[in-house]
Amino acid sequence: MSDRFAATLEAFDRVVAGHDDITRKGKATPYTAMNGNMFAFVTADGALCVRLSDADREAFNAEHDGEPVLQYGRVMRGYVAVPDALAADEKALAELYGRAVDHARTLKPKPTRRK
């Protein structure tokens, strides 16, 4: 586990702990989801990515020179990569994660595949 991954995961766990109704899932790729919709995850190289509303994403990208999030050669629509400096700022990260949670609450639930 790289130092960057460990630091990001620690920050991610702290911000998730601030939401009683959300549980971090995944071992290789830690993530959070609501109603079957993933809305935040940590990449293998330690980048934190969150899913935001269109307006929040545009504002975030304008402020932080954001680029599309790529995973397995595909663009993750709706996601932004959180700069390391922002991930290290607990207050700013909590605010950003809160916006991701608010957006996740508006998404249409996905049916479960479990029986």
Long-range contacts (C-beta under 8 A, 24 or more apart in sequence): 2-45, 2-46, 4-45, 4-46, 4-84, 5-42, 5-44, 5-45, 5-46, 6-46, 7-46, 7-84, 7-87, 7-88, 8-42, 8-46, 8-47, 8-48, 8-84, 8-87, 9-42, 9-46, 11-48, 11-87, 11-88, 11-90, 11-93, 12-40, 12-42, 12-48, 12-87, 14-90, 15-90, 15-93, 15-94, 15-97, 16-40, 16-97, 18-94, 18-97, 19-97, 19-101, 22-101, 33-104, 34-101, 34-104, 34-105, 34-107, 35-104, 35-107, 35-108, 35-109, 35-110, 36-109, 36-110, 36-111, 36-112, 37-104, 37-107, 37-108, 37-109, 37-110, 39-100, 39-101, 39-103, 39-104, 39-107, 40-97, 40-100, 43-71, 47-81, 47-82, 48-81, 48-82, 48-87, 48-93, 49-76, 49-79, 49-80, 49-81, 49-82, 50-79, 50-80, 50-82, 50-96, 50-97, 50-99, 50-100, 51-76, 51-78, 51-79, 51-100, 51-103, 51-104, 52-78, 52-79, 52-80, 52-99, 52-100, 52-103, 53-99, 53-102, 53-103, 53-106, 54-78, 56-99, 56-103, 60-96
